[in-house]
Amino acid sequence: MIPLPIRRALLLSMTFALVATSGSSLASNTSSANVGDVLRAGDQTRVKALIGSTGCMELRGLSDSEVQGYQIIESYRGGLTTTVKDRDRERWREGETKRFDFRNSAIMVLSGSVEITEINRSGGGCPDRLGLRVG
């Protein structure tokens, strides 16, 4: 078993590598998540709200699961710079649904599997479960 600090660094570097890779769905301006998608342990997806808005996403646990949130910060000083900050984690029990706010974010399923049951890219009003409302 990989020690937690090393595992965390590896997960963050994997997410950053996907965000920084040109042509990657996480590097594009569109969200790679769709309603009905099933995400399993190791899967990640980017979710991006409309500019100036907060989105809302709902996940349903297909098994006992844990999801990690990441905030993606893009700045354009002399070229595109992308920073990824890890945020909160949330656990889902099998059959349980939870909603969370997002702006420009990514999620990674650490264990189990979840289904995306709702995506609203404007409005908000969801709990800030994964700490993705920041920024």
GROMACS elastic network, one bead per residue, 0.5 to 0.9 nm:
[ bonds ]
;  ai    aj funct       b0    kb
    1     4     6  0.88639   500
    2     5     6  0.84995   500
    2     6     6  0.66336   500
    2     7     6  0.58575   500
    3     6     6  0.55494   500
    3     7     6  0.60776   500
    3     8     6  0.86079   500
    4     8     6  0.59254   500
    4     9     6  0.85028   500
    5     8     6  0.51407   500
    5     9     6  0.62126   500
    5    10     6  0.86674   500
    6     9     6  0.50723   500
    6    10     6  0.61442   500
    6    11     6  0.86450   500
    7    10     6  0.50690   500
    7    11     6  0.61757   500
    7    12     6  0.85708   500
    8    11     6  0.51793   500
    8    12     6  0.61294   500
    8    13     6  0.85298   500
    9    12     6  0.51347   500
    9    13     6  0.60249   500
    9    14     6  0.85240   500
   10    13     6  0.50917   500
   10    14     6  0.60631   500
   10    15     6  0.86019   500
   11    14     6  0.51026   500
   11    15     6  0.62315   500
   11    16     6  0.85895   500
   11   108     6  0.86466   500
   12    15     6  0.51327   500
   12    16     6  0.60812   500
   12    17     6  0.84963   500
   12    70     6  0.84786   500
   12    84     6  0.76311   500
   12    85     6  0.80040   500
   12    86     6  0.70351   500
   13    17     6  0.59280   500
   13    18     6  0.85412   500
   13    84     6  0.89870   500
   14    17     6  0.50976   500
   14    18     6  0.62889   500
   14    19     6  0.86790   500
   15    18     6  0.51959   500
   15    19     6  0.62167   500
   15    20     6  0.86086   500
   15    26     6  0.86915   500
   15    44     6  0.80091   500
   15    70     6  0.83768   500
   15    84     6  0.76470   500
   15   106     6  0.81554   500
   15   108     6  0.83899   500
   16    19     6  0.50167   500
   16    20     6  0.59784   500
   16    21     6  0.84368   500
   16    72     6  0.89755   500
   16    82     6  0.81369   500
   16    83     6  0.74828   500
   16    84     6  0.60551   500
   17    20     6  0.51438   500
   17    21     6  0.59748   500
   18    21     6  0.52522   500
   18    22     6  0.84534   500
   18    24     6  0.63260   500
   18    25     6  0.81121   500
   18    26     6  0.61952   500
   18    27     6  0.71095   500
   19    22     6  0.79464   500
   19    24     6  0.68700   500
   19    25     6  0.79932   500
   19    28     6  0.84201   500
   19    46     6  0.87962   500
   19    72     6  0.83626   500
   19    82     6  0.74350   500
   19    83     6  0.87674   500
   19    84     6  0.81693   500
   20    24     6  0.79416   500
   20    26     6  0.81404   500
   20    27     6  0.62276   500
   20    81     6  0.85461   500
   20    82     6  0.67963   500
   20    83     6  0.89405   500
   21    24     6  0.56059   500
   21    25     6  0.89649   500
   21    26     6  0.82107   500
   21    27     6  0.65183   500
   22    25     6  0.87681   500
   22    27     6  0.63273   500
   22    28     6  0.80783   500
   23    26     6  0.82634   500
   23    27     6  0.64134   500
   23    28     6  0.66904   500
   24    27     6  0.50733   500
   24    28     6  0.64585   500
   25    28     6  0.52815   500
   25    29     6  0.82691   500
   25    30     6  0.75191   500
   25    31     6  0.74145   500
   25    32     6  0.58432   500
   25    45     6  0.81149   500
   25    46     6  0.75292   500
   26    29     6  0.80360   500
   26    30     6  0.81206   500
   26    31     6  0.74431   500
   26    32     6  0.68989   500
   26    44     6  0.89979   500
   26    45     6  0.68420   500
   26    46     6  0.53188   500
   26    47     6  0.84588   500
   26   106     6  0.78377   500
   27    30     6  0.84797   500
   27    46     6  0.85371   500
   28    31     6  0.76078   500
   28    32     6  0.85880   500
   29    48     6  0.77708   500
   30    33     6  0.89721   500
   30    46     6  0.83478   500
   30    47     6  0.79298   500
   30    48     6  0.68384   500
   31    34     6  0.79722   500
   31    45     6  0.78212   500
   31    46     6  0.55530   500
   31    48     6  0.54544   500
   31    49     6  0.82653   500
   32    45     6  0.58844   500
   32    46     6  0.55946   500
   32    47     6  0.66672   500
   32    48     6  0.87381   500
   33    36     6  0.89740   500
   33    37     6  0.70001   500
   33    45     6  0.59152   500
   33    46     6  0.64699   500
   33    47     6  0.62452   500
   33   116     6  0.78796   500
   33   119     6  0.82506   500
   34    37     6  0.56738   500
   34   116     6  0.69334   500
   34   117     6  0.86163   500
   34   118     6  0.82994   500
   34   119     6  0.72883   500
   35    38     6  0.88061   500
   35   115     6  0.79121   500
   35   116     6  0.50735   500
   35   117     6  0.53209   500
   35   118     6  0.56751   500
   35   119     6  0.64347   500
   36   115     6  0.61752   500
   36   116     6  0.53626   500
   36   117     6  0.59423   500
   36   118     6  0.82512   500
   37   114     6  0.84663   500
   37   115     6  0.57363   500
   37   116     6  0.54941   500
   37   117     6  0.80997   500
   38    62     6  0.86077   500
   38   113     6  0.69193   500
   38   114     6  0.57486   500
   38   116     6  0.64537   500
   39    42     6  0.81847   500
   39    43     6  0.55897   500
   39    44     6  0.72465   500
   39    45     6  0.84399   500
   39   108     6  0.84073   500
   39   109     6  0.67036   500
   39   112     6  0.86056   500
   39   113     6  0.55219   500
   39   114     6  0.53736   500
   39   115     6  0.62039   500
   39   116     6  0.78639   500
   40    43     6  0.54505   500
   40    44     6  0.84965   500
   40    65     6  0.88059   500
   40   108     6  0.88391   500
   40   109     6  0.60829   500
   40   110     6  0.80668   500
   40   111     6  0.71363   500
   40   112     6  0.59739   500
   40   114     6  0.65822   500
   40   115     6  0.87871   500
   41    44     6  0.86017   500
   41    65     6  0.81724   500
   41    66     6  0.85097   500
   41    67     6  0.87933   500
   41   108     6  0.77726   500
   41   110     6  0.50220   500
   41   112     6  0.54531   500
   41   113     6  0.61364   500
   41   114     6  0.89732   500
   42   108     6  0.65379   500
   42   109     6  0.55953   500
   42   110     6  0.58480   500
   42   111     6  0.74051   500
   43   107     6  0.84231   500
   43   108     6  0.57504   500
   43   109     6  0.56430   500
   43   110     6  0.79759   500
   44   106     6  0.68909   500
   44   107     6  0.54475   500
   44   109     6  0.63159   500
   45   105     6  0.86263   500
   45   106     6  0.55305   500
   45   107     6  0.56779   500
   45   108     6  0.67305   500
   46    72     6  0.89931   500
   46   104     6  0.76526   500
   46   105     6  0.57765   500
   46   107     6  0.65177   500
   46   108     6  0.89956   500
   47    55     6  0.84361   500
   47    57     6  0.86206   500
   47   102     6  0.71172   500
   47   103     6  0.73624   500
   47   104     6  0.62028   500
   47   105     6  0.53624   500
   47   106     6  0.57297   500
   47   107     6  0.78306   500
   47   119     6  0.87967   500
   47   121     6  0.84214   500
   48    51     6  0.85923   500
   48    54     6  0.86148   500
   48    55     6  0.73582   500
   48   102     6  0.70119   500
   48   103     6  0.54249   500
   48   105     6  0.61374   500
   48   106     6  0.82448   500
   48   121     6  0.69532   500
   49    52     6  0.79710   500
   49    53     6  0.60364   500
   49    54     6  0.56569   500
   49    56     6  0.82637   500
   49   102     6  0.67508   500
   49   104     6  0.63511   500
   49   105     6  0.87431   500
   49   120     6  0.78937   500
   49   122     6  0.59829   500
   49   123     6  0.89523   500
   50    53     6  0.54107   500
   50    54     6  0.72485   500
   50    55     6  0.74526   500
   50   103     6  0.78225   500
   50   121     6  0.57233   500
   50   122     6  0.58291   500
   51    54     6  0.83408   500
   51   103     6  0.83413   500
   51   122     6  0.86375   500
   52   103     6  0.84927   500
   52   122     6  0.86839   500
   53   102     6  0.89939   500
   53   103     6  0.69844   500
   53   121     6  0.76170   500
   53   122     6  0.53788   500
   53   123     6  0.63384   500
   53   124     6  0.75161   500
   54   101     6  0.63794   500
   54   102     6  0.57249   500
   54   103     6  0.51445   500
   54   104     6  0.88142   500
   54   120     6  0.87688   500
   54   121     6  0.68151   500
   54   122     6  0.55062   500
   54   123     6  0.57466   500
   54   125     6  0.82918   500
   54   133     6  0.69917   500
   55   100     6  0.83042   500
   55   101     6  0.55177   500
   55   102     6  0.51253   500
   55   103     6  0.60417   500
   55   119     6  0.73680   500
   55   120     6  0.53718   500
   55   123     6  0.59349   500
   55   125     6  0.83353   500
   55   126     6  0.82590   500
   55   133     6  0.87670   500
   56    99     6  0.67231   500
   56   100     6  0.56319   500
   56   102     6  0.61644   500
   56   103     6  0.87547   500
   56   118     6  0.77036   500
   56   119     6  0.58579   500
   56   120     6  0.50593   500
   56   121     6  0.63839   500
   56   122     6  0.73423   500
   56   123     6  0.74068   500
   56   124     6  0.51657   500
   56   125     6  0.71920   500
   56   126     6  0.58247   500
   56   127     6  0.86421   500
   57    98     6  0.83469   500
   57    99     6  0.54222   500
   57   100     6  0.55071   500
   57   101     6  0.65072   500
   57   102     6  0.75834   500
   57   116     6  0.74422   500
   57   117     6  0.76762   500
   57   118     6  0.53457   500
   57   120     6  0.63382   500
   57   121     6  0.82403   500
   57   124     6  0.89362   500
   57   126     6  0.79431   500
   58    97     6  0.66473   500
   58    98     6  0.55257   500
   58   100     6  0.65243   500
   58   115     6  0.84591   500
   58   116     6  0.60462   500
   58   117     6  0.55009   500
   58   119     6  0.66490   500
   58   126     6  0.89314   500
   59    92     6  0.84555   500
   59    96     6  0.82467   500
   59    97     6  0.55223   500
   59    98     6  0.56535   500
   59    99     6  0.64395   500
   59   100     6  0.86256   500
   59   114     6  0.60098   500
   59   115     6  0.54791   500
   59   117     6  0.56454   500
   59   118     6  0.72168   500
   60    63     6  0.88332   500
   60    92     6  0.74580   500
   60    93     6  0.84962   500
   60    94     6  0.76607   500
   60    95     6  0.61044   500
   60    96     6  0.55392   500
   60    98     6  0.66823   500
   60    99     6  0.89689   500
   60   113     6  0.86779   500
   60   114     6  0.53718   500
   60   115     6  0.51805   500
   60   116     6  0.65663   500
   60   117     6  0.66173   500
   61    64     6  0.63295   500
   61    65     6  0.64071   500
   61    91     6  0.88160   500
   61    92     6  0.53861   500
   61    93     6  0.57119   500
   61    95     6  0.51323   500
   61    96     6  0.54023   500
   61    97     6  0.63915   500
   61    98     6  0.86041   500
   61   112     6  0.79709   500
   61   113     6  0.62533   500
   61   115     6  0.65183   500
   62    65     6  0.78799   500
   62    92     6  0.86610   500
   62    93     6  0.78934   500
   62    94     6  0.50947   500
   62    95     6  0.59578   500
   62    96     6  0.81811   500
   62   112     6  0.74608   500
   62   113     6  0.54026   500
   62   114     6  0.51265   500
   62   115     6  0.66971   500
   63    92     6  0.77544   500
   63    93     6  0.62615   500
   63    95     6  0.71783   500
   63    96     6  0.89742   500
   63   111     6  0.89013   500
   63   112     6  0.54439   500
   63   113     6  0.56633   500
   63   114     6  0.71088   500
   64    91     6  0.73968   500
   64    92     6  0.56705   500
   64    95     6  0.84843   500
   64    96     6  0.88756   500
   64   111     6  0.76734   500
   64   112     6  0.55692   500
   64   113     6  0.73405   500
   64   114     6  0.86614   500
   65    90     6  0.83677   500
   65    91     6  0.55860   500
   65    92     6  0.50283   500
   65    93     6  0.63276   500
   65    94     6  0.75551   500
   65   109     6  0.73340   500
   65   110     6  0.72867   500
   65   111     6  0.50139   500
   65   113     6  0.58176   500
   65   114     6  0.70311   500
   66    89     6  0.68348   500
   66    90     6  0.56748   500
   66    92     6  0.61896   500
   66    93     6  0.88033   500
   66   108     6  0.86580   500
   66   109     6  0.60434   500
   66   110     6  0.53869   500
   66   111     6  0.52361   500
   66   112     6  0.67742   500
   66   113     6  0.82983   500
   66   114     6  0.89795   500
   67    88     6  0.85691   500
   67    89     6  0.55133   500
   67    90     6  0.53937   500
   67    91     6  0.63845   500
   67    92     6  0.80009   500
   67   107     6  0.66277   500
   67   108     6  0.56584   500
   67   110     6  0.55750   500
   67   111     6  0.73096   500
   67   112     6  0.89208   500
   67   114     6  0.88105   500
   67   130     6  0.85480   500
   68    86     6  0.75997   500
   68    87     6  0.70942   500
   68    88     6  0.61425   500
   68    90     6  0.66815   500
   68   106     6  0.84708   500
   68   107     6  0.55764   500
   68   108     6  0.52068   500
   68   109     6  0.63750   500
   68   110     6  0.67523   500
   68   130     6  0.73122   500
   69    85     6  0.86770   500
   69    86     6  0.61689   500
   69    87     6  0.51642   500
   69    88     6  0.56727   500
   69    89     6  0.61679   500
   69    90     6  0.83695   500
   69   105     6  0.72026   500
   69   106     6  0.59917   500
   69   108     6  0.65788   500
   69   109     6  0.89743   500
   69   130     6  0.54815   500
   69   131     6  0.73885   500
   69   132     6  0.68828   500
   70    84     6  0.63688   500
   70    85     6  0.54782   500
   70    87     6  0.52552   500
   70    88     6  0.78603   500
   70   104     6  0.87961   500
   70   105     6  0.55155   500
   70   106     6  0.50084   500
   70   107     6  0.59605   500
   70   108     6  0.81011   500
   70   130     6  0.82077   500
   70   131     6  0.85105   500
   70   132     6  0.70595   500
   71    83     6  0.81812   500
   71    84     6  0.57043   500
   71    85     6  0.51379   500
   71    86     6  0.63415   500
   71    87     6  0.66609   500
   71   102     6  0.84145   500
   71   103     6  0.79889   500
   71   104     6  0.62969   500
   71   106     6  0.64730   500
   71   107     6  0.87961   500
   71   131     6  0.82902   500
   71   132     6  0.58941   500
   71   133     6  0.85623   500
   71   134     6  0.78546   500
   71   135     6  0.81055   500
   72    82     6  0.68707   500
   72    83     6  0.58325   500
   72    85     6  0.65603   500
   72    86     6  0.88961   500
   72   103     6  0.85912   500
   72   104     6  0.54825   500
   72   105     6  0.51351   500
   72   106     6  0.71142   500
   72   135     6  0.89447   500
   73    81     6  0.81518   500
   73    82     6  0.57007   500
   73    83     6  0.50749   500
   73    84     6  0.63203   500
   73    85     6  0.80115   500
   73   104     6  0.71674   500
   73   105     6  0.83659   500
   73   135     6  0.77414   500
   74    80     6  0.67363   500
   74    81     6  0.56626   500
   74    83     6  0.64419   500
   74    84     6  0.88285   500
   74   104     6  0.88046   500
   75    79     6  0.78673   500
   75    80     6  0.58101   500
   75    81     6  0.52409   500
   75    82     6  0.65731   500
   75    83     6  0.84636   500
   76    79     6  0.50838   500
   76    81     6  0.62515   500
   76    82     6  0.89146   500
   77    80     6  0.68122   500
   77    81     6  0.74584   500
   78    81     6  0.86137   500
   84   105     6  0.85785   500
   84   106     6  0.88934   500
   87   130     6  0.62188   500
   87   131     6  0.56833   500
   87   132     6  0.68820   500
   88   129     6  0.73310   500
   88   131     6  0.56555   500
   88   132     6  0.80947   500
   89   129     6  0.80583   500
   89   130     6  0.59020   500
   89   131     6  0.86649   500
   90   129     6  0.70877   500
   90   130     6  0.66045   500
   92    95     6  0.81020   500
   92    96     6  0.60171   500
   92    97     6  0.72719   500
   92    98     6  0.75381   500
   92   112     6  0.88800   500
   92   114     6  0.81111   500
   93    96     6  0.53053   500
   93    97     6  0.83182   500
   94    97     6  0.87330   500
   94   112     6  0.89863   500
   94   113     6  0.88222   500
   94   114     6  0.86277   500
   97   117     6  0.85458   500
   98   127     6  0.87967   500
   98   129     6  0.85974   500
   99   118     6  0.84385   500
   99   126     6  0.58907   500
   99   127     6  0.65253   500
   99   128     6  0.84151   500
   99   129     6  0.75851   500
  100   124     6  0.85391   500
  100   125     6  0.86524   500
  100   126     6  0.51751   500
  100   127     6  0.51324   500
  100   128     6  0.53913   500
  100   129     6  0.53545   500
  100   130     6  0.66712   500
  100   131     6  0.84965   500
  100   132     6  0.79563   500
  100   133     6  0.86815   500
  101   124     6  0.60447   500
  101   125     6  0.73457   500
  101   126     6  0.52887   500
  101   127     6  0.61277   500
  101   128     6  0.52433   500
  101   129     6  0.72749   500
  101   130     6  0.77493   500
  101   131     6  0.79524   500
  101   132     6  0.62122   500
  101   133     6  0.57329   500
  102   105     6  0.61482   500
  102   106     6  0.87132   500
  102   121     6  0.84721   500
  102   124     6  0.80046   500
  102   126     6  0.89826   500
  102   128     6  0.78499   500
  102   130     6  0.83896   500
  102   131     6  0.81662   500
  102   133     6  0.52238   500
  102   134     6  0.82953   500
  103   121     6  0.83818   500
  103   132     6  0.65959   500
  103   133     6  0.60764   500
  103   134     6  0.78352   500
  103   135     6  0.75781   500
  104   132     6  0.79204   500
  104   133     6  0.87815   500
  104   135     6  0.84039   500
  105   132     6  0.65744   500
  105   133     6  0.89989   500
  106   132     6  0.88399   500
  107   130     6  0.89507   500
  109   112     6  0.72048   500
  109   113     6  0.70052   500
  109   114     6  0.78531   500
  110   113     6  0.87505   500
  116   119     6  0.75511   500
  120   123     6  0.72623   500
  120   124     6  0.76188   500
  121   124     6  0.79198   500
  124   127     6  0.85873   500
  125   128     6  0.88543   500
  126   129     6  0.83576   500
  127   130     6  0.85616   500
  127   131     6  0.89997   500
  128   131     6  0.52941   500
  128   132     6  0.64861   500
  128   133     6  0.60551   500
  128   134     6  0.89053   500
  129   132     6  0.76291   500
  129   133     6  0.88997   500
  130   133     6  0.81735   500
  131   134     6  0.65765   500
  132   135     6  0.79916   500
